[in-house]
């Protein structure tokens, strides 16, 4: 226990507060046996989150604390147990909570809808820069929507369509298209088809969108094309002709085939591997053989297991607010968090620091990268320290600021959010009250000490009682007491089917899969002042319900306040996402509809086959159970 508490103290200093409070704070050491430390967590989703992000970090910390190699296992612990006794976790009991969270994330983000770029695109990004990097990706995705999968695709794309895919306004998109430098840099990747304007006939003639040719098969940069062509020419005599040369090329290390010169130093147009081979060997080899070797060589240069993955959700909802540069930085750092075995790590160290990141993006001024995290602080800064893209702090955190030997080139370690949506927001969506969202659709979450950001939510039904799809990311000025925004469009409001609508009654707890804090407070006549305090503290409905359960259980028999309301308010304010522990906390983790069914069946004389329920209420009078039903679920 002492070693684990030391680990918790260290993690609390290193992790974002919201992540620590959500996933780590309520863990506990259960047992230690033969070099294996077993840690209890509250549900399967928390277990998976901790295993994928903190297992190696925790092991490293424990080695330093215990001076021996220690393995860590995270398990779902349903009830408090002695260190020597570990009950088997009842996965069924926690499956609803875990499934709800995972299902919500999948329904919101839809990670299967993504753009897949060869990792080789990193070389093009150096030449293009962040803005045009996203522009190519937008054109590529639009061409994919037209059925293109390889080669080149010529089609009509509207400015509005491409602007939406690359995170800019339509006006910004057209301004960029008017610059000659844009098409010089996009040469070989996107080519505009110039010609007279074409119109669609009809009662109201309209101008057709422009045509563009988009390279779906990624060409080599001009520098790499030049280097590969030179290598092939030099090797023809060494390998006895074109056939031997091509066979050797697919076995040669890439550092020998391609250029190590910065892309900006080599002029020319990007070329596809097939174009290069046809240019050199047409007439010497059959075209079918050239095509086959081109595909093999392309796979050698751009292996299928090296991909940059960007979800459509990220393009539509995160990119416009994260900004072109910080967004590419985040995507590239996140890719580095996956090792060759596919294991996730949310810590990433860049040995070259800000200077290396700037080089990835073709940015000449490394200080620009620093300013994405800390704002400008020089004499020309109008608002020193103000972040241009404050949402960056939700996705990336610098852990060793000031410790590097060189400010520009010293190694920097980043904590990287591996999900497209911060997990606190997913949790808030499940816990929040439907009546609240009937009036407005803003969830507040604090990403930094004095910066708030919000997701505006459009609710849609994807389960019988669970609604939510995130739509728009907005950043707000620092707020002391965030208040809901007014004037949301009708489309951004909940549309719920409420069984009580026909009779004019309230829906009670609303969704049967989560505890509705707003309903619980109103139903128990909590004063507006205390309600405000609880919401400001970020209290959860589950915590408040757990303390109400505690008051009516055998463990709470000594309370002077038999209603338990005053005690629940005080204890929830002390620990907004804690709880009394024991049977009361475990029962509060159940979906409300299951607990309600247990109470009703018990009052009808049925035996309840649930150990936590039996421990809490087996000896309690029916009058207390009826009062509890009313407190938790209303009349």
C-alpha positions in Angstrom: 0.0 0.0 0.0 2.8 2.4 0.9 4.6 1.8 -2.5 1.4 2.3 -4.4 0.6 5.5 -2.6 4.1 6.8 -3.6 3.3 5.9 -7.2 0.0 7.8 -7.0 1.7 10.8 -5.6 4.2 10.8 -8.5 1.5 10.2 -11.1 -0.5 13.1 -9.7 2.4 15.4 -10.3 3.0 14.2 -13.8 -0.5 13.7 -15.2 -3.2 16.2 -16.2 -5.4 16.7 -13.2 -8.6 15.7 -15.1 -7.0 12.4 -16.3 -5.6 11.6 -12.9 -9.0 12.2 -11.1 -10.9 10.2 -13.8 -8.8 7.1 -14.0 -6.1 6.9 -11.3 -7.2 8.5 -8.0 -9.6 5.8 -6.9 -7.3 2.8 -7.7 -5.9 0.7 -4.8 -3.3 -1.9 -4.2 -5.0 -5.3 -3.6 -2.1 -7.8 -3.4 1.6 -8.3 -4.0 2.9 -11.8 -4.7 6.2 -12.9 -6.2 7.0 -9.7 -8.1 3.3 -9.1 -9.2 1.4 -6.1 -7.8 -2.3 -6.3 -8.4 -4.2 -3.0 -8.6 -7.9 -2.8 -8.2 -9.9 -0.4 -10.6 -13.5 0.5 -10.7 -14.5 -1.0 -14.1 -13.3 -2.7 -17.2 -13.0 0.5 -19.2 -10.7 2.0 -16.6 -8.7 -1.2 -16.5 -8.1 -1.1 -20.3 -7.3 2.6 -20.2 -4.6 2.1 -17.5 -3.1 -1.0 -19.1 -2.6 0.7 -22.4 -1.3 4.0 -21.1 0.4 3.6 -17.7 1.6 0.0 -17.3 5.2 0.6 -18.2 5.3 3.9 -16.4 4.0 2.3 -13.2 6.5 -0.6 -13.5 9.4 1.9 -13.9 8.3 3.9 -10.8 7.9 0.7 -8.7 11.4 -0.4 -9.7 12.8 2.8 -8.3 10.7 2.6 -5.1 11.1 -1.1 -4.3 14.5 -1.6 -5.8 13.4 -4.7 -7.7 11.6 -5.6 -10.9 7.8 -5.4 -10.4 5.1 -6.4 -12.8 1.7 -4.7 -12.6 -1.8 -6.2 -13.2 -4.9 -4.1 -13.3 -8.2 -5.9 -12.3 -11.8 -4.8 -11.8 -12.4 -4.9 -8.0 -16.1 -4.9 -7.3 -15.8 -4.9 -3.5 -13.1 -3.9 -1.0 -11.0 -7.0 -0.1 -8.1 -7.8 2.1 -4.7 -7.8 0.5 -4.5 -11.6 0.9 -7.9 -12.2 -0.6 -8.8 -11.3 -4.1 -12.3 -12.1 -5.2 -12.9 -12.7 -8.9 -14.3 -9.5 -10.5 -17.8 -9.8 -11.7 -17.4 -8.6 -15.3 -21.1 -8.7 -15.8 -21.7 -6.2 -13.1 -19.5 -3.6 -14.8 -20.1 -4.4 -18.4 -22.9 -1.9 -18.9 -20.8 1.0 -17.7 -17.7 0.0 -19.7 -19.8 -0.8 -22.8 -21.7 2.5 -22.5 -18.5 4.5 -22.5 -16.9 2.5 -25.3 -20.0 2.5 -27.4 -20.5 6.3 -26.9 -16.9 6.9 -28.1 -17.3 4.6 -31.1 -20.6 6.2 -32.0 -19.2 9.7 -31.7 -15.8 9.4 -33.3 -16.5 6.4 -35.6 -12.8 5.6 -35.8 -13.3 3.3 -38.7 -14.0 6.4 -40.9 -10.5 7.6 -41.4 -7.9 8.8 -43.9 -4.9 6.6 -44.3 -1.8 8.2 -45.6 1.5 6.4 -46.3 4.0 7.3 -43.6 6.2 8.5 -46.5 4.0 11.6 -46.6 6.1 13.0 -43.7 8.7 13.9 -46.4 6.2 15.8 -48.4 5.0 17.6 -45.3 8.4 19.1 -44.9 8.1 20.7 -48.3 4.4 21.6 -48.1 4.2 23.0 -44.6 1.2 22.4 -42.3 -1.4 24.4 -44.2 -0.8 22.8 -47.6 -0.3 19.4 -45.9 -3.9 19.5 -44.7 -5.0 20.9 -48.1 -3.6 17.8 -49.9 -5.2 15.6 -47.4 -8.5 17.3 -48.1 -8.2 16.8 -51.8 -7.2 13.2 -51.3 -10.2 12.5 -49.2 -12.5 14.2 -51.7 -11.1 12.1 -54.5 -11.5 9.0 -52.3 -15.2 9.9 -52.0 -15.3 9.9 -55.8 -14.1 6.3 -55.9 -10.4 6.9 -56.4 -8.1 4.3 -54.7 -4.8 4.5 -56.6 -3.1 6.2 -59.5 -4.6 9.7 -60.2 -8.1 10.9 -60.1 -9.6 13.9 -62.1 -12.9 15.1 -60.8 -14.8 18.3 -59.8 -14.5 19.4 -56.2 -16.2 22.4 -54.7 -14.3 24.8 -52.6 -16.7 24.4 -49.7 -16.1 20.6 -49.8 -12.3 20.9 -49.7 -12.3 23.7 -47.1 -14.3 21.6 -44.7 -11.9 18.7 -45.1 -8.8 20.8 -44.4 -10.1 22.8 -41.5 -10.3 26.3 -43.0 -13.0 28.7 -44.2 -14.0 28.7 -47.8 -12.6 32.2 -48.1 -9.2 31.1 -46.8 -9.3 28.2 -49.2 -9.9 30.4 -52.3 -7.2 32.9 -51.1 -4.6 30.1 -51.0 -5.6 28.8 -54.4 -4.9 32.2 -55.9 -1.2 32.1 -54.8 1.3 30.7 -57.3 3.3 29.3 -54.5 0.5 27.0 -53.5 0.5 25.2 -56.9 4.3 25.1 -57.0 4.4 23.2 -53.7 1.5 21.0 -54.6 3.0 20.1 -57.9 2.8 16.4 -58.5 0.2 16.0 -55.8 -2.7 18.2 -56.9 -3.0 19.8 -60.3 -5.8 22.3 -61.2 -7.4 21.8 -64.6 -7.7 25.3 -66.1 -10.3 26.2 -68.8 -13.4 28.2 -69.5 -16.0 28.1 -66.8 -18.7 25.5 -67.3 -22.3 25.9 -66.4 -25.1 23.5 -65.6 -28.2 24.2 -67.6 -31.6 24.6 -66.0 -34.1 27.1 -64.8 -31.3 28.5 -62.5 -28.0 27.9 -64.3 -25.1 27.4 -61.9 -21.4 27.3 -62.4 -19.9 23.8 -62.0 -17.0 23.3 -59.6 -13.4 23.3 -60.9 -11.7 20.1 -61.9 -8.5 18.9 -60.2 -6.2 15.9 -60.7 -5.2 14.3 -57.4 -2.4 11.8 -56.9 -3.8 9.0 -54.9 -0.6 6.9 -55.3 1.9 9.0 -53.4 4.9 10.1 -55.6 8.4 10.4 -54.4 9.6 13.9 -53.4 11.7 15.6 -56.1 14.8 15.0 -53.9 14.1 11.2 -53.5 13.1 10.9 -57.2 16.4 12.4 -58.2 18.4 10.2 -55.8 16.6 7.0 -56.9 17.1 7.7 -60.5 20.8 8.3 -60.0 21.2 5.1 -58.0 19.5 3.0 -60.7 21.7 4.5 -63.4 24.9 3.8 -61.4 23.9 0.2 -60.6 23.1 -1.0 -64.1 26.6 -2.1 -64.9 27.3 -3.4 -61.4 24.2 -5.7 -61.5 24.5 -6.7 -65.2 21.6 -4.8 -66.6 18.1 -3.4 -65.7 16.7 -6.7 -64.4 19.5 -7.3 -61.8 19.4 -3.6 -60.9 15.7 -3.6 -60.1 16.0 -6.9 -58.2 18.7 -5.3 -56.1 16.8 -2.1 -55.5 14.0 -3.8 -53.5 16.7 -5.3 -51.1 18.8 -2.1 -50.7 18.4 -0.1 -47.5 16.4 3.1 -48.0 19.2 5.3 -46.8 21.2 4.3 -49.8 18.3 4.6 -52.3 16.9 7.9 -51.2 18.1 11.4 -50.5 19.1 12.7 -47.1 19.1 16.3 -48.3 16.4 18.6 -47.1 13.5 18.7 -49.6 13.7 22.4 -50.0 17.3 22.2 -51.5 16.3 20.1 -54.5 14.2 21.7 -57.2 11.9 19.6 -59.5 8.6 17.8 -59.5 7.6 14.8 -57.4 7.6 11.6 -59.5 5.9 8.3 -59.1 8.1 5.2 -58.9 6.5 3.8 -62.0 7.2 7.0 -64.0 10.9 6.8 -63.0 11.3 3.1 -64.0 9.5 3.6 -67.4 11.7 6.6 -68.1 14.8 4.5 -67.5 14.0 1.1 -68.7 11.3 1.3 -71.4 12.6 -0.7 -74.4 14.9 -2.8 -72.2 12.2 -4.6 -70.2 8.5 -5.5 -71.0 6.1 -3.0 -69.5 4.4 -5.6 -67.4 7.7 -6.4 -65.7 8.4 -2.7 -65.1 5.0 -2.3 -63.5 5.6 -5.4 -61.3 9.0 -4.1 -60.1 7.6 -0.6 -59.6 5.0 -2.0 -57.2 7.6 -4.0 -55.3 9.9 -1.0 -55.0 7.0 1.3 -54.0 6.1 -1.2 -51.2 9.8 -1.2 -50.1 9.8 2.6 -49.9 6.3 3.0 -48.5 5.5 -0.2 -46.4 1.9 -0.9 -45.7 2.5 -1.0 -41.9 3.7 2.6 -41.8 0.6 4.7 -42.0 -0.6 8.1 -40.8 -4.2 7.7 -39.6 -6.5 10.7 -39.3 -10.2 10.2 -38.4 -12.9 12.1 -40.3 -14.1 13.3 -36.8 -10.7 14.9 -36.3 -10.9 16.6 -39.6 -14.4 17.9 -39.1 -14.4 18.9 -35.5 -10.9 19.1 -34.0 -8.7 20.4 -36.8 -10.4 23.8 -37.2 -9.8 24.6 -33.6 -6.5 23.0 -33.0 -4.9 24.8 -36.0 -2.9 23.4 -38.9 0.6 23.4 -37.2 -0.4 22.0 -33.8 -2.7 19.5 -35.4 0.1 18.0 -37.5 2.4 18.1 -34.5 -0.2 16.2 -32.5 -0.8 13.6 -35.3 2.9 12.9 -35.7 3.6 12.7 -32.0 0.6 10.4 -31.5 1.9 8.0 -34.2 5.2 7.8 -32.3 3.3 6.6 -29.3 2.7 3.2 -30.9 5.7 0.9 -30.9 6.3 -1.9 -33.4 4.2 -4.3 -31.4 1.3 -2.0 -31.6 1.3 -1.2 -27.8 0.1 2.3 -26.9 2.2 4.7 -24.9 1.0 8.1 -24.1 4.5 9.5 -23.5 6.7 10.5 -26.4 10.2 11.9 -26.2 11.6 13.9 -29.1 15.4 14.0 -28.8 15.7 17.1 -30.9 13.0 19.0 -29.0 11.2 22.0 -30.6 13.8 22.2 -33.3 13.2 18.6 -34.5 9.4 19.1 -34.5 9.8 22.3 -36.5 11.9 20.4 -39.1 9.1 17.8 -39.4 6.7 20.6 -40.4 9.0 22.6 -42.6 9.0 25.5 -40.1 12.2 27.6 -40.0 11.5 29.1 -36.5 11.5 26.5 -33.6 10.2 29.1 -31.2 6.9 28.9 -33.1 6.4 25.4 -31.7 7.2 26.6 -28.2 4.6 29.3 -28.6 1.9 26.8 -29.4 2.2 25.6 -25.8 3.0 28.8 -23.9 2.0 31.7 -26.1 4.2 34.6 -27.3 6.2 36.5 -24.7 8.5 38.8 -26.7 8.2 42.6 -26.9 6.0 42.4 -30.0 3.4 40.2 -28.4 0.1 42.1 -28.0 -1.1 39.7 -25.3 2.0 38.0 -23.8 1.3 34.4 -22.8 -2.0 34.1 -24.6 -2.4 30.9 -26.5 -3.3 31.2 -30.2 -4.7 27.6 -30.1 -5.7 26.9 -26.4 -7.2 23.6 -27.4 -3.6 22.3 -27.8 -3.4 21.9 -24.1 -6.2 19.2 -24.2 -4.2 17.0 -26.6 -0.5 17.6 -25.7 1.4 18.5 -22.5 5.1 19.2 -22.2 6.4 17.4 -19.2 10.0 18.6 -18.9 9.8 22.2 -19.8 13.0 24.0 -18.6 15.0 20.8 -18.0 16.5 20.5 -21.4 20.2 21.3 -21.9 19.3 23.5 -24.9 16.1 25.4 -25.1 15.7 24.8 -28.9 17.3 21.5 -29.5 17.2 19.8 -26.0 15.1 16.6 -25.7 11.4 17.2 -24.8 8.9 14.6 -23.5 5.2 15.0 -24.3 2.1 13.4 -22.8 -0.2 12.7 -25.8 -3.9 12.2 -25.7 -4.4 9.0 -27.7 -8.2 9.5 -28.3 -9.8 12.0 -30.6 -12.1 13.1 -27.7 -10.8 13.6 -24.2 -12.2 10.8 -22.0 -13.5 13.3 -19.5 -16.0 14.6 -22.1 -17.2 11.1 -22.9 -17.7 10.5 -19.2 -19.5 13.8 -18.8 -21.9 13.0 -21.7 -23.0 9.8 -20.0 -23.4 11.3 -16.6 -25.1 14.6 -17.6 -28.7 15.3 -17.2 -31.1 15.2 -20.1 -33.3 18.0 -18.8 -30.2 20.2 -18.7 -29.5 19.5 -22.4 -33.1 20.1 -23.3 -32.3 23.8 -22.7 -28.7 23.9 -23.9 -26.1 21.5 -25.1 -22.8 22.5 -23.7 -20.5 20.3 -21.6 -17.7 22.2 -19.8 -14.4 20.5 -19.1 -11.3 22.2 -17.7 -8.2 21.4 -19.8 -5.7 23.6 -18.0 -5.6 25.6 -14.8 -7.3 28.6 -16.4 -8.5 27.5 -19.8 -11.8 25.9 -20.5 -13.0 24.3 -23.8 -16.3 22.8 -24.7 -17.9 20.4 -27.0 -21.3 21.5 -28.3 -23.4 18.3 -28.6 -26.1 17.2 -31.0 -28.0 14.3 -29.5 -29.2 11.4 -31.5 -30.5 8.0 -30.5 -28.1 5.1 -30.8 -29.5 3.0 -28.0 -32.8 2.7 -26.3 -32.0 5.4 -23.7 -28.6 6.7 -24.6 -28.1 9.7 -26.9 -25.1 11.8 -28.0 -23.0 12.8 -30.9 -20.4 15.5 -30.5 -20.5 18.2 -33.2 -18.6 21.4 -32.6 -15.5 22.2 -30.5 -15.4 25.7 -29.1 -12.8 27.4 -27.0 -13.8 30.0 -24.4 -12.0 32.7 -22.5 -10.8 31.7 -19.0 -13.9 31.4 -16.8 -14.2 31.4 -13.0 -17.7 29.9 -13.0 -18.6 28.6 -16.5 -22.2 29.1 -17.4 -24.2 27.6 -20.2 -24.3 29.4 -23.5 -27.6 30.7 -24.8 -29.0 30.6 -28.3 -28.0 27.2 -29.4 -29.7 26.2 -32.7 -32.7 23.8 -32.3 -30.7 21.1 -34.0 -28.2 21.1 -31.0 -30.8 20.1 -28.5 -31.8 16.8 -27.1 -34.8 15.0 -28.6 -35.8 12.4 -26.0 -38.7 10.0 -25.9 -40.0 10.3 -22.3 -42.5 7.7 -21.1 -44.0 10.3 -18.8 -44.7 12.8 -21.6 -48.3 11.5 -22.0 -49.1 12.1 -18.4 -47.2 15.4 -18.1 -44.8 14.0 -15.4 -41.0 14.4 -15.4 -38.9 11.5 -16.7 -37.3 10.8 -13.3 -33.8 9.7 -13.7 -34.1 9.9 -17.5 -31.7 7.5 -19.1 -31.8 4.2 -17.2 -28.1 3.6 -17.6 -26.6 6.6 -15.7 -27.4 8.6 -12.5 -28.8 12.0 -13.3 -27.3 14.4 -10.8 -29.7 17.3 -11.7 -32.7 15.1 -11.1 -31.3 13.7 -7.8 -30.6 17.2 -6.4 -34.0 18.6 -7.4 -35.9 15.5 -6.2 -34.2 15.8 -2.8 -34.9 19.5 -2.5 -31.3 20.5 -2.4 -31.0 24.3 -2.2 -29.9 26.2 -5.4 -26.8 27.4 -3.6 -25.7 23.8 -2.8 -26.6 22.7 -6.3 -24.4 25.3 -7.8 -21.5 24.3 -5.5 -21.9 20.7 -6.4 -21.9 21.4 -10.2 -18.9 23.7 -9.8 -17.0 21.0 -8.1 -17.8 18.6 -10.9 -19.8 16.2 -8.8 -21.1 13.0 -10.3 -24.6 11.6 -9.9 -23.1 8.2 -9.0 -21.3 9.7 -6.0 -24.4 11.5 -4.7 -26.5 8.3 -5.2 -23.9 6.2 -3.4 -24.1 8.5 -0.3 -27.9 8.3 -0.3 -27.7 4.5 -0.5 -25.1 4.5 2.4 -27.6 6.4 4.7 -30.3 3.8 4.2 -27.9 0.8 4.4 -26.7 -1.1 7.5 -23.3 0.7 7.3 -25.0 4.1 7.7 -27.2 3.1 10.7 -25.3 5.5 13.0 -26.1 8.7 11.0 -28.1 11.3 12.8 -29.5 12.5 9.5 -31.7 9.5 8.6 -32.7 11.0 5.2 -29.0 11.1 4.4 -29.4 14.2 2.2 -27.3 16.6 4.3 -24.6 14.0 4.6 -24.6 13.2 0.9 -24.2 16.9 0.1 -21.3 17.3 2.5 -19.5 14.2 1.5 -20.0 14.7 -2.2 -18.5 18.3 -1.9 -15.5 16.8 -0.1 -14.9 14.2 -2.8 -17.0 14.9 -5.9 -16.2 11.6 -7.6 -15.4 9.5 -4.6 -18.0 7.7 -2.5 -18.4 5.8 0.8 -17.0 2.6 -0.6 -18.4 -0.8 0.3 -21.8 -2.1 -0.8 -23.3 1.4 -1.3 -20.6 2.4 -3.8 -20.9 -0.9 -5.6 -24.7 -0.6 -5.9 -24.4 2.9 -7.2 -22.2 1.6 -10.0 -25.2 -0.4 -11.3 -27.5 1.1 -13.9 -30.4 2.8 -12.1 -33.0 0.6 -13.7 -31.3 -2.5 -12.2 -31.2 -1.1 -8.7 -34.8 0.1 -9.0 -35.9 -3.4 -10.0 -34.0 -4.9 -7.0 -35.8 -2.6 -4.5 -39.2 -3.2 -6.1 -38.8 -6.9 -6.1 -37.5 -6.9 -2.5 -40.6 -4.9 -1.4 -42.8 -7.5 -3.2 -41.2 -10.2 -1.1 -38.7 -11.7 -3.6 -35.2 -12.7 -2.5 -32.5 -10.6 -4.1 -29.5 -12.6 -5.3 -26.9 -9.9 -5.0 -24.3 -9.9 -2.2 -23.9 -6.1 -2.1 -27.6 -5.6 -1.9 -27.9 -8.2 0.8 -25.1 -6.6 2.8 -26.7 -3.2 2.6 -30.4 -3.9 3.0 -31.1 -7.4 4.3 -31.7 -6.2 7.8 -33.3 -2.8 6.9 -37.0 -2.1 7.3 -39.3 -1.8 4.3 -40.1 1.8 5.2 -36.5 2.8 4.6 -36.4 1.0 1.3 -39.6 2.8 0.2 -38.1 6.2 1.2 -34.9 5.3 -0.7 -36.9 4.5 -3.8 -38.6 7.9 -3.6 -35.2 9.7 -3.1 -33.5 8.0 -6.0 -36.4 7.7 -8.5 -39.1 10.1 -7.5 -42.8 9.3 -7.2 
